[in-house]
Amino acid sequence: MATTKINKQIQSVINDIKAFEKQVGSLEDPDIEIQKDVPSAGTSTLKIKITY
């Protein structure tokens, strides 16, 4: 199922973020920018930018 694959990929991204926070130190709150594009036809996108 596509949902299972997406969930695994999202969990992998979360693990990457946790590891990155350990490297840079999580004393500062990151800036988080989220862009969603869900057209009525075509490809939908979700972009998340985290800046420390």
PQR file with spaces between the fields and no chain letter, atoms N, CA, C, O and H, PARSE charges and radii, in Angstrom:
ATOM       1  N    MET     1       0.831   -1.196    0.000 -0.4000 1.5000
ATOM       2  CA   MET     1       0.000    0.000    0.000 -0.0000 2.0000
ATOM       3  C    MET     1       0.868    1.249    0.000  0.5500 1.7000
ATOM       4  O    MET     1       1.941    1.282    0.601 -0.5500 1.4000
ATOM       5  N    ALA     2       0.391    2.253   -0.672 -0.4000 1.5000
ATOM       6  CA   ALA     2       1.124    3.520   -0.732 -0.0000 2.0000
ATOM       7  C    ALA     2       1.216    4.174    0.646  0.5500 1.7000
ATOM       8  O    ALA     2       2.237    4.768    0.991 -0.5500 1.4000
ATOM       9  H    ALA     2      -0.481    2.227   -1.160  0.4000 1.0000
ATOM      10  N    THR     3       0.149    4.061    1.426 -0.4000 1.5000
ATOM      11  CA   THR     3       0.151    4.682    2.747 -0.0000 2.0000
ATOM      12  C    THR     3       1.225    4.090    3.641  0.5500 1.7000
ATOM      13  O    THR     3       1.886    4.830    4.370 -0.5500 1.4000
ATOM      14  H    THR     3      -0.681    3.578    1.146  0.4000 1.0000
ATOM      15  N    THR     4       1.418    2.792    3.607 -0.4000 1.5000
ATOM      16  CA   THR     4       2.452    2.149    4.414 -0.0000 2.0000
ATOM      17  C    THR     4       3.830    2.645    4.003  0.5500 1.7000
ATOM      18  O    THR     4       4.671    2.919    4.859 -0.5500 1.4000
ATOM      19  H    THR     4       0.882    2.191    3.015  0.4000 1.0000
ATOM      20  N    LYS     5       4.067    2.763    2.705 -0.4000 1.5000
ATOM      21  CA   LYS     5       5.357    3.254    2.211 -0.0000 2.0000
ATOM      22  C    LYS     5       5.581    4.696    2.652  0.5500 1.7000
ATOM      23  O    LYS     5       6.678    5.048    3.086 -0.5500 1.4000
ATOM      24  H    LYS     5       3.383    2.540    2.010  0.4000 1.0000
ATOM      25  N    ILE     6       4.557    5.528    2.545 -0.4000 1.5000
ATOM      26  CA   ILE     6       4.666    6.927    2.957 -0.0000 2.0000
ATOM      27  C    ILE     6       4.937    7.015    4.451  0.5500 1.7000
ATOM      28  O    ILE     6       5.785    7.800    4.875 -0.5500 1.4000
ATOM      29  H    ILE     6       3.666    5.242    2.193  0.4000 1.0000
ATOM      30  N    ASN     7       4.238    6.230    5.254 -0.4000 1.5000
ATOM      31  CA   ASN     7       4.444    6.257    6.702 -0.0000 2.0000
ATOM      32  C    ASN     7       5.881    5.877    7.062  0.5500 1.7000
ATOM      33  O    ASN     7       6.466    6.480    7.961 -0.5500 1.4000
ATOM      34  H    ASN     7       3.549    5.593    4.910  0.4000 1.0000
ATOM      35  N    LYS     8       6.451    4.897    6.383 -0.4000 1.5000
ATOM      36  CA   LYS     8       7.836    4.495    6.637 -0.0000 2.0000
ATOM      37  C    LYS     8       8.790    5.616    6.256  0.5500 1.7000
ATOM      38  O    LYS     8       9.756    5.875    6.973 -0.5500 1.4000
ATOM      39  H    LYS     8       5.975    4.407    5.653  0.4000 1.0000
ATOM      40  N    GLN     9       8.531    6.284    5.138 -0.4000 1.5000
ATOM      41  CA   GLN     9       9.384    7.385    4.709 -0.0000 2.0000
ATOM      42  C    GLN     9       9.297    8.565    5.680  0.5500 1.7000
ATOM      43  O    GLN     9      10.307    9.199    5.984 -0.5500 1.4000
ATOM      44  H    GLN     9       7.746    6.074    4.555  0.4000 1.0000
ATOM      45  N    ILE    10       8.102    8.854    6.157 -0.4000 1.5000
ATOM      46  CA   ILE    10       7.925    9.941    7.119 -0.0000 2.0000
ATOM      47  C    ILE    10       8.641    9.612    8.423  0.5500 1.7000
ATOM      48  O    ILE    10       9.279   10.486    9.010 -0.5500 1.4000
ATOM      49  H    ILE    10       7.281    8.339    5.910  0.4000 1.0000
ATOM      50  N    GLN    11       8.547    8.383    8.880 -0.4000 1.5000
ATOM      51  CA   GLN    11       9.241    7.983   10.104 -0.0000 2.0000
ATOM      52  C    GLN    11      10.745    8.101    9.924  0.5500 1.7000
ATOM      53  O    GLN    11      11.451    8.475   10.859 -0.5500 1.4000
ATOM      54  H    GLN    11       8.028    7.674    8.403  0.4000 1.0000
ATOM      55  N    SER    12      11.240    7.790    8.747 -0.4000 1.5000
ATOM      56  CA   SER    12      12.660    7.932    8.449 -0.0000 2.0000
ATOM      57  C    SER    12      13.079    9.404    8.523  0.5500 1.7000
ATOM      58  O    SER    12      14.147    9.724    9.046 -0.5500 1.4000
ATOM      59  H    SER    12      10.666    7.485    7.987  0.4000 1.0000
ATOM      60  N    VAL    13      12.239   10.289    7.999 -0.4000 1.5000
ATOM      61  CA   VAL    13      12.531   11.727    8.065 -0.0000 2.0000
ATOM      62  C    VAL    13      12.536   12.200    9.518  0.5500 1.7000
ATOM      63  O    VAL    13      13.406   12.979    9.907 -0.5500 1.4000
ATOM      64  H    VAL    13      11.372   10.029    7.575  0.4000 1.0000
ATOM      65  N    ILE    14      11.593   11.747   10.310 -0.4000 1.5000
ATOM      66  CA   ILE    14      11.545   12.117   11.726 -0.0000 2.0000
ATOM      67  C    ILE    14      12.816   11.662   12.432  0.5500 1.7000
ATOM      68  O    ILE    14      13.374   12.406   13.238 -0.5500 1.4000
ATOM      69  H    ILE    14      10.886   11.114    9.994  0.4000 1.0000
ATOM      70  N    ASN    15      13.275   10.458   12.141 -0.4000 1.5000
ATOM      71  CA   ASN    15      14.516    9.962   12.743 -0.0000 2.0000
ATOM      72  C    ASN    15      15.708   10.805   12.317  0.5500 1.7000
ATOM      73  O    ASN    15      16.598   11.075   13.124 -0.5500 1.4000
ATOM      74  H    ASN    15      12.821    9.854   11.486  0.4000 1.0000
ATOM      75  N    ASP    16      15.731   11.221   11.053 -0.4000 1.5000
ATOM      76  CA   ASP    16      16.800   12.096   10.562 -0.0000 2.0000
ATOM      77  C    ASP    16      16.795   13.436   11.298  0.5500 1.7000
ATOM      78  O    ASP    16      17.852   13.955   11.654 -0.5500 1.4000
ATOM      79  H    ASP    16      15.009   11.002   10.398  0.4000 1.0000
ATOM      80  N    ILE    17      15.607   13.992   11.525 -0.4000 1.5000
ATOM      81  CA   ILE    17      15.487   15.269   12.238 -0.0000 2.0000
ATOM      82  C    ILE    17      16.000   15.120   13.669  0.5500 1.7000
ATOM      83  O    ILE    17      16.722   15.987   14.159 -0.5500 1.4000
ATOM      84  H    ILE    17      14.747   13.570   11.235  0.4000 1.0000
ATOM      85  N    LYS    18      15.638   14.039   14.336 -0.4000 1.5000
ATOM      86  CA   LYS    18      16.101   13.803   15.701 -0.0000 2.0000
ATOM      87  C    LYS    18      17.623   13.700   15.755  0.5500 1.7000
ATOM      88  O    LYS    18      18.252   14.264   16.651 -0.5500 1.4000
ATOM      89  H    LYS    18      15.051   13.334   13.938  0.4000 1.0000
ATOM      90  N    ALA    19      18.210   12.992   14.815 -0.4000 1.5000
ATOM      91  CA   ALA    19      19.666   12.857   14.763 -0.0000 2.0000
ATOM      92  C    ALA    19      20.316   14.209   14.482  0.5500 1.7000
ATOM      93  O    ALA    19      21.341   14.541   15.078 -0.5500 1.4000
ATOM      94  H    ALA    19      17.700   12.534   14.087  0.4000 1.0000
ATOM      95  N    PHE    20      19.730   14.982   13.587 -0.4000 1.5000
ATOM      96  CA   PHE    20      20.267   16.301   13.253 -0.0000 2.0000
ATOM      97  C    PHE    20      20.217   17.221   14.468  0.5500 1.7000
ATOM      98  O    PHE    20      21.165   17.966   14.716 -0.5500 1.4000
ATOM      99  H    PHE    20      18.897   14.713   13.103  0.4000 1.0000
ATOM     100  N    GLU    21      19.127   17.179   15.226 -0.4000 1.5000
ATOM     101  CA   GLU    21      19.007   18.008   16.428 -0.0000 2.0000
ATOM     102  C    GLU    21      20.092   17.667   17.443  0.5500 1.7000
ATOM     103  O    GLU    21      20.613   18.553   18.120 -0.5500 1.4000
ATOM     104  H    GLU    21      18.357   16.574   15.025  0.4000 1.0000
ATOM     105  N    LYS    22      20.426   16.403   17.548 -0.4000 1.5000
ATOM     106  CA   LYS    22      21.500   16.006   18.463 -0.0000 2.0000
ATOM     107  C    LYS    22      22.836   16.585   18.007  0.5500 1.7000
ATOM     108  O    LYS    22      23.665   16.959   18.836 -0.5500 1.4000
ATOM     109  H    LYS    22      20.003   15.683   16.998  0.4000 1.0000
ATOM     110  N    GLN    23      23.048   16.660   16.696 -0.4000 1.5000
ATOM     111  CA   GLN    23      24.302   17.189   16.155 -0.0000 2.0000
ATOM     112  C    GLN    23      24.419   18.692   16.355  0.5500 1.7000
ATOM     113  O    GLN    23      25.483   19.181   16.734 -0.5500 1.4000
ATOM     114  H    GLN    23      22.375   16.356   16.022  0.4000 1.0000
ATOM     115  N    VAL    24      23.347   19.431   16.108 -0.4000 1.5000
ATOM     116  CA   VAL    24      23.400   20.890   16.185 -0.0000 2.0000
ATOM     117  C    VAL    24      23.038   21.425   17.563  0.5500 1.7000
ATOM     118  O    VAL    24      23.267   22.598   17.855 -0.5500 1.4000
ATOM     119  H    VAL    24      22.482   19.034   15.800  0.4000 1.0000
ATOM     120  N    GLY    25      22.480   20.578   18.402 -0.4000 1.5000
ATOM     121  CA   GLY    25      22.014   21.030   19.712 -0.0000 2.0000
ATOM     122  C    GLY    25      20.600   21.560   19.584  0.5500 1.7000
ATOM     123  O    GLY    25      20.297   22.339   18.681 -0.5500 1.4000
ATOM     124  H    GLY    25      22.294   19.625   18.165  0.4000 1.0000
ATOM     125  N    SER    26      19.760   21.146   20.469 -0.4000 1.5000
ATOM     126  CA   SER    26      18.350   21.537   20.362 -0.0000 2.0000
ATOM     127  C    SER    26      18.005   22.651   21.338  0.5500 1.7000
ATOM     128  O    SER    26      16.868   22.735   21.802 -0.5500 1.4000
ATOM     129  H    SER    26      20.006   20.513   21.203  0.4000 1.0000
ATOM     130  N    LEU    27      18.980   23.518   21.660 -0.4000 1.5000
ATOM     131  CA   LEU    27      18.722   24.608   22.595 -0.0000 2.0000
ATOM     132  C    LEU    27      17.897   25.719   21.965  0.5500 1.7000
ATOM     133  O    LEU    27      17.204   26.455   22.667 -0.5500 1.4000
ATOM     134  H    LEU    27      19.904   23.451   21.283  0.4000 1.0000
ATOM     135  N    GLU    28      17.967   25.843   20.657 -0.4000 1.5000
ATOM     136  CA   GLU    28      17.207   26.879   19.969 -0.0000 2.0000
ATOM     137  C    GLU    28      15.976   26.275   19.307  0.5500 1.7000
ATOM     138  O    GLU    28      15.996   25.136   18.839 -0.5500 1.4000
ATOM     139  H    GLU    28      18.530   25.245   20.086  0.4000 1.0000
ATOM     140  N    ASP    29      14.907   27.061   19.277 -0.4000 1.5000
ATOM     141  CA   ASP    29      13.709   26.614   18.574 -0.0000 2.0000
ATOM     142  C    ASP    29      13.916   26.832   17.081  0.5500 1.7000
ATOM     143  O    ASP    29      14.318   27.921   16.670 -0.5500 1.4000
ATOM     144  H    ASP    29      14.891   27.986   19.656  0.4000 1.0000
ATOM     145  N    PRO    30      13.654   25.841   16.279 -0.5600 1.5000
ATOM     146  CA   PRO    30      13.834   26.004   14.839  0.2800 2.0000
ATOM     147  C    PRO    30      12.692   26.807   14.214  0.5500 1.7000
ATOM     148  O    PRO    30      11.585   26.858   14.750 -0.5500 1.4000
ATOM     149  N    ASP    31      12.982   27.429   13.077 -0.4000 1.5000
ATOM     150  CA   ASP    31      11.939   28.044   12.260 -0.0000 2.0000
ATOM     151  C    ASP    31      11.433   26.960   11.324  0.5500 1.7000
ATOM     152  O    ASP    31      12.220   26.286   10.660 -0.5500 1.4000
ATOM     153  H    ASP    31      13.881   27.388   12.642  0.4000 1.0000
ATOM     154  N    ILE    32      10.123   26.796   11.272 -0.4000 1.5000
ATOM     155  CA   ILE    32       9.534   25.751   10.443 -0.0000 2.0000
ATOM     156  C    ILE    32       8.608   26.407    9.421  0.5500 1.7000
ATOM     157  O    ILE    32       7.702   27.164    9.770 -0.5500 1.4000
ATOM     158  H    ILE    32       9.483   27.344   11.811  0.4000 1.0000
ATOM     159  N    GLU    33       8.858   26.097    8.162 -0.4000 1.5000
ATOM     160  CA   GLU    33       8.054   26.629    7.065 -0.0000 2.0000
ATOM     161  C    GLU    33       7.414   25.454    6.329  0.5500 1.7000
ATOM     162  O    GLU    33       8.100   24.511    5.934 -0.5500 1.4000
ATOM     163  H    GLU    33       9.594   25.482    7.878  0.4000 1.0000
ATOM     164  N    ILE    34       6.101   25.518    6.149 -0.4000 1.5000
ATOM     165  CA   ILE    34       5.381   24.436    5.482 -0.0000 2.0000
ATOM     166  C    ILE    34       4.644   25.004    4.277  0.5500 1.7000
ATOM     167  O    ILE    34       3.910   25.986    4.385 -0.5500 1.4000
ATOM     168  H    ILE    34       5.544   26.284    6.469  0.4000 1.0000
ATOM     169  N    GLN    35       4.855   24.368    3.124 -0.4000 1.5000
ATOM     170  CA   GLN    35       4.164   24.765    1.897 -0.0000 2.0000
ATOM     171  C    GLN    35       3.376   23.565    1.385  0.5500 1.7000
ATOM     172  O    GLN    35       3.917   22.473    1.211 -0.5500 1.4000
ATOM     173  H    GLN    35       5.452   23.571    3.036  0.4000 1.0000
ATOM     174  N    LYS    36       2.087   23.792    1.149 -0.4000 1.5000
ATOM     175  CA   LYS    36       1.233   22.735    0.614 -0.0000 2.0000
ATOM     176  C    LYS    36       0.673   23.186   -0.734  0.5500 1.7000
ATOM     177  O    LYS    36       0.249   24.330   -0.895 -0.5500 1.4000
ATOM     178  H    LYS    36       1.648   24.680    1.290  0.4000 1.0000
ATOM     179  N    ASP    37       0.681   22.281   -1.681 -0.4000 1.5000
ATOM     180  CA   ASP    37       0.089   22.549   -2.995 -0.0000 2.0000
ATOM     181  C    ASP    37      -0.734   21.326   -3.378  0.5500 1.7000
ATOM     182  O    ASP    37      -0.194   20.268   -3.702 -0.5500 1.4000
ATOM     183  H    ASP    37       1.026   21.352   -1.550  0.4000 1.0000
ATOM     184  N    VAL    38      -2.051   21.496   -3.333 -0.4000 1.5000
ATOM     185  CA   VAL    38      -2.949   20.394   -3.661 -0.0000 2.0000
ATOM     186  C    VAL    38      -3.873   20.862   -4.788  0.5500 1.7000
ATOM     187  O    VAL    38      -4.987   21.323   -4.539 -0.5500 1.4000
ATOM     188  H    VAL    38      -2.489   22.356   -3.070  0.4000 1.0000
ATOM     189  N    PRO    39      -3.397   20.737   -6.031 -0.5600 1.5000
ATOM     190  CA   PRO    39      -4.239   21.151   -7.158  0.2800 2.0000
ATOM     191  C    PRO    39      -5.383   20.158   -7.383  0.5500 1.7000
ATOM     192  O    PRO    39      -5.341   19.029   -6.893 -0.5500 1.4000
ATOM     193  N    SER    40      -6.382   20.583   -8.113 -0.4000 1.5000
ATOM     194  CA   SER    40      -7.510   19.690   -8.385 -0.0000 2.0000
ATOM     195  C    SER    40      -7.095   18.557   -9.328  0.5500 1.7000
ATOM     196  O    SER    40      -7.720   17.497   -9.351 -0.5500 1.4000
ATOM     197  H    SER    40      -6.416   21.500   -8.511  0.4000 1.0000
ATOM     198  N    ALA    41      -6.034   18.794  -10.103 -0.4000 1.5000
ATOM     199  CA   ALA    41      -5.507   17.749  -10.978 -0.0000 2.0000
ATOM     200  C    ALA    41      -3.990   17.867  -10.996  0.5500 1.7000
ATOM     201  O    ALA    41      -3.447   18.966  -10.886 -0.5500 1.4000
ATOM     202  H    ALA    41      -5.526   19.655  -10.084  0.4000 1.0000
ATOM     203  N    GLY    42      -3.325   16.766  -11.131 -0.4000 1.5000
ATOM     204  CA   GLY    42      -1.867   16.793  -11.194 -0.0000 2.0000
ATOM     205  C    GLY    42      -1.229   16.324   -9.903  0.5500 1.7000
ATOM     206  O    GLY    42      -1.849   15.619   -9.107 -0.5500 1.4000
ATOM     207  H    GLY    42      -3.766   15.873  -11.220  0.4000 1.0000
ATOM     208  N    THR    43       0.016   16.723   -9.705 -0.4000 1.5000
ATOM     209  CA   THR    43       0.797   16.258   -8.574 -0.0000 2.0000
ATOM     210  C    THR    43       0.648   17.185   -7.378  0.5500 1.7000
ATOM     211  O    THR    43       0.794   18.400   -7.511 -0.5500 1.4000
ATOM     212  H    THR    43       0.520   17.295  -10.352  0.4000 1.0000
ATOM     213  N    SER    44       0.360   16.628   -6.223 -0.4000 1.5000
ATOM     214  CA   SER    44       0.301   17.398   -4.983 -0.0000 2.0000
ATOM     215  C    SER    44       1.670   17.370   -4.322  0.5500 1.7000
ATOM     216  O    SER    44       2.396   16.380   -4.420 -0.5500 1.4000
ATOM     217  H    SER    44       0.241   15.641   -6.114  0.4000 1.0000
ATOM     218  N    THR    45       2.019   18.467   -3.647 -0.4000 1.5000
ATOM     219  CA   THR    45       3.306   18.524   -2.962 -0.0000 2.0000
ATOM     220  C    THR    45       3.146   19.060   -1.545  0.5500 1.7000
ATOM     221  O    THR    45       2.243   19.846   -1.258 -0.5500 1.4000
ATOM     222  H    THR    45       1.429   19.270   -3.568  0.4000 1.0000
ATOM     223  N    LEU    46       4.036   18.619   -0.674 -0.4000 1.5000
ATOM     224  CA   LEU    46       4.131   19.114    0.695 -0.0000 2.0000
ATOM     225  C    LEU    46       5.614   19.324    0.953  0.5500 1.7000
ATOM     226  O    LEU    46       6.394   18.372    0.910 -0.5500 1.4000
ATOM     227  H    LEU    46       4.769   17.980   -0.908  0.4000 1.0000
ATOM     228  N    LYS    47       6.007   20.562    1.220 -0.4000 1.5000
ATOM     229  CA   LYS    47       7.404   20.883    1.481 -0.0000 2.0000
ATOM     230  C    LYS    47       7.525   21.415    2.896  0.5500 1.7000
ATOM     231  O    LYS    47       6.761   22.283    3.319 -0.5500 1.4000
ATOM     232  H    LYS    47       5.374   21.334    1.255  0.4000 1.0000
ATOM     233  N    ILE    48       8.503   20.878    3.625 -0.4000 1.5000
ATOM     234  CA   ILE    48       8.753   21.322    4.982 -0.0000 2.0000
ATOM     235  C    ILE    48      10.215   21.754    5.074  0.5500 1.7000
ATOM     236  O    ILE    48      11.121   20.987    4.747 -0.5500 1.4000
ATOM     237  H    ILE    48       9.124   20.173    3.281  0.4000 1.0000
ATOM     238  N    LYS    49      10.431   22.983    5.520 -0.4000 1.5000
ATOM     239  CA   LYS    49      11.788   23.511    5.673 -0.0000 2.0000
ATOM     240  C    LYS    49      11.989   23.830    7.147  0.5500 1.7000
ATOM     241  O    LYS    49      11.214   24.577    7.744 -0.5500 1.4000
ATOM     242  H    LYS    49       9.695   23.606    5.785  0.4000 1.0000
ATOM     243  N    ILE    50      13.037   23.255    7.725 -0.4000 1.5000
ATOM     244  CA   ILE    50      13.363   23.483    9.133 -0.0000 2.0000
ATOM     245  C    ILE    50      14.713   24.141    9.188  0.5500 1.7000
ATOM     246  O    ILE    50      15.699   23.585    8.704 -0.5500 1.4000
ATOM     247  H    ILE    50      13.667   22.648    7.240  0.4000 1.0000
ATOM     248  N    THR    51      14.774   25.329    9.778 -0.4000 1.5000
ATOM     249  CA   THR    51      16.016   26.080    9.865 -0.0000 2.0000
ATOM     250  C    THR    51      16.387   26.262   11.333  0.5500 1.7000
ATOM     251  O    THR    51      15.587   26.742   12.135 -0.5500 1.4000
ATOM     252  H    THR    51      13.973   25.781   10.172  0.4000 1.0000
ATOM     253  N    TYR    52      17.620   25.867   11.670 -0.4000 1.5000
ATOM     254  CA   TYR    52      18.106   26.026   13.046 -0.0000 2.0000
ATOM     255  C    TYR    52      19.030   27.214   13.135  0.5500 1.7000
ATOM     256  O    TYR    52      19.545   27.516   14.211 -0.5500 1.4000
ATOM     257  H    TYR    52      18.270   25.477   11.018  0.4000 1.0000
